[in-house]
């Protein structure tokens, strides 16, 4: 799921003059700035597999999140988990269906993105957790296959001053996510029988489980995206992101 972070980065960070020669230039007052950004994303696509270290964009195939902590209580969910070595494959096939950019006295963007398929793997450690009435505690390896993914990303940024230069900093970001279908496998070293039951339950009713998990996925994706995007913005002055 964290592949959505990279897509948000592309939408909001490719408009400027940066180190690599293949980065196109877009002007802040360009009436066709949306087209310029979309062209810029396509121009960068061949370089995304290995990442673009000059602007802190990580590799997208796979997209890696070293550690992720999850803690949420809801009517049908109690989850306290640590995910490590999370890898997502397939994000490079994303398509930007819609894009809006508002640079009229603010820095805001909204994008609708689709991804045909994501293959995800991670090491998990889940404690004291349940889904509906099912105990989902355990420790092991998760593998997932998710298809028909649609995400809407909305974000805004504000300028900050650092060492005499102006930089952008994301202050708000939110995601809305829909996954059409999913299948998982769990290799649990502590509770293999319970893990098999949990995977069977998910695979029999993926829509039900994904609906329960969706708020957590959206919130987590937005929080991690904000951190990653600000890391990029913190290394590029505004004057290099948006040309006058």
N, C-alpha and C positions, 0 to 999 in steps of 0.2 A: 504493500500500500504506500510505502514511502516514496515510490517513484513519482507520486504526485508532487512532491517537493520540487523535484527537478523541473517539472513542467511549469510550475508557478515561477521558478527562477527565470526560465526562458522568457516567459511572457513579460516580466517586469524589468529584465536587465539587459536586453540585447539592443537597446536603442542607441547606444553610445559609441564613442570612439574609444576603443580599448586596444591592448597590445597586439593581439593576433591580426594579421593582415586580412584574414577572411571575414572579419567582423564588418558588416555593412554599417553605414552611418545614417541615422534618422534625425531630423530636426524637430525640435519641440513644437514649432508652429506649422509643421507640414500638415496640410488638410488631408493627406493620404497616409497619415502616420500608422494607422492600423495595417494597411497594406505593406508599409515599410517593415513593420515589426514581423508580420507573417513571412515576408520574404527573407528577413534576417534569420528567423527560426529555421526555415528550410535550408538556408545557406550554411547554418551551423550543424545541421543534422549529421553530416558525415564525420564530424569531429567529436560527437557526443559520446561515442562508445568508450573512448579512453579518457573522457573528461577534458576540461579546459583549465589547467592549473593557474594560468595567468589571472583568472577572475574567480578562482576558488569553486568552479563548477565541478562536482565529482563525476566519475564515470557513471554512465547510465546502464551499462550492460556488463555485469549486474549493478544495480543500485544497492549500496550497502549501508545498513544502519548498524553500527557495532553493538550498541546497547540501548534498550528501550524499556522503561518502567511503566507499568499500567496499574492503576488503582481506581476502581470505580464500584459504586454500589447503586443499584437501580432495582425496581420491583422484581424483575426477572433475572437479575444478574448481580453476582458478587465476584469481582475479579481482582486479584492481587497477583501480579506476574512480573517476571523479568524475562525479556526476550533478548537473546544475544546472537551475533553473527547473522542478522537478518539480511537475506539477499532476495532481490526481485528481478526477474528476467521478463523482457517483453515491453518495457516502457518506451523503448526507442521507436515503437510503432504507433506512438500517439498521433492523434489528429486534432487540431484546434478547429472546432466547429463554429464557434462564435468568439469574437473578441471586442471588448469595449475599452477605450482608454480615455480618461478625463484628466487633462493637464491644465484646466482652467482654474488657476489659483490653488490647485491641489495636485497630488500625485495619486491617482487611483486607477485600478484596472479590474476587469472582470472577464473571465474566460470560461467557455464550456469546452471540455476536452474529452475525447473518447479513446479508450485503449481496448483493442480486441481481446487480448489475453495476457494474463500475468501468471508466471510461475514463481511461487514464493517458498523459501525455506528458512527455518530459524531454529535455534536451540531455545527451549522454554523451561521455565521453573515457575510453577503455579502453586500457590499455597492458600488454603482456606477458601476455596472458590467454588461457585456453583453457577450453573446455567439452567433456569427454571428449577426443577427439582434434582437435576443431575450434578453429582459431584465431579468437578473437572480438575481437581488438584493432581499434580504429578510433575514429572521432570523427564525431558527427552527431546526428540526432534520432531518438528512439524514440517510437513510438505503440503502445499496447496496449489490448486489449479483454479483460477478465477477468470471468468469470461464476461464480455459485454459490460465493460466498466465505463461509467459516465461520471465525471466530476465537474462541478462548477466551483471555480476559485474566485473569491472576491478579496481585494486587499487595497490598503491605502498606506501611504508613507508620508513622513514629514522630514524637512531638512534639519540637520544638526550641524553645529560648528565644531571642528576638531583640528587643532593645530593650524588655524587660519584658513582652513578649507571647509567648504560645505559638502556634507555627505547626506545621503538619504538613509532613513531608518524606518522600517515597517512598524507601524503602531497598531494596525488592525489587519487581521486576515481570517477568513472563514472558508470552509469547504462544505459542499453538499455532495454526497456520494451515493451512487447506485450501482450495485453489482448484480447482474442478471442471474448468474449461476456460479456455483463453486463446489469443489470436492476437496477433501483433505485426507491425509494419512498421518497417524501419530505413532511414533516409535518410542514408547515410554519405558524407562529403565526401572521405575519404582512401582507403577501400577499398570502393567500391560493390559490386563483384562478390562479395567475401567476405561483405559484410553481407547481400546477397540470399541467399547460401547459408545463412548462419546463421539468418535469418528463416524460410527454407523448412524448415530442419531443425526449428526450434522448432514451427512451425505443423503439421508432420507428426506430431510426437510431443510435444505440450505437457505431457502427464502425466509423461513421463520427465524433461524439463528442469526442470519445476517441483519434482519430487521432489529433484533435485540442489540446486536453489537454495533450497529451503524452509528449511533451517537458517539460512542467511544472512538471509533475509527475516525470520524470526522474531526473530533476535538484533538485527537493525538496528531493527525496529519497536519492540522493547522498550526499547532504549537511547534512541531518540528520544522515545518516549512518556514515559519517566522524566524527561527534561529538560524537556519541555513541561509536564507535570503539576506538577513542582516550581516552575516559573515561576508557575503559577497559585496553588499553595498558599503560595508565598512572599509573596503580596500580600493574603492573607485570614487573619486570626487563627482559631484553632480554634473559638473561641466563636461565630464567625459562620458556620462551616461546619456544626458540629453544635450544636444547641440543647440545653440541659439540660432 
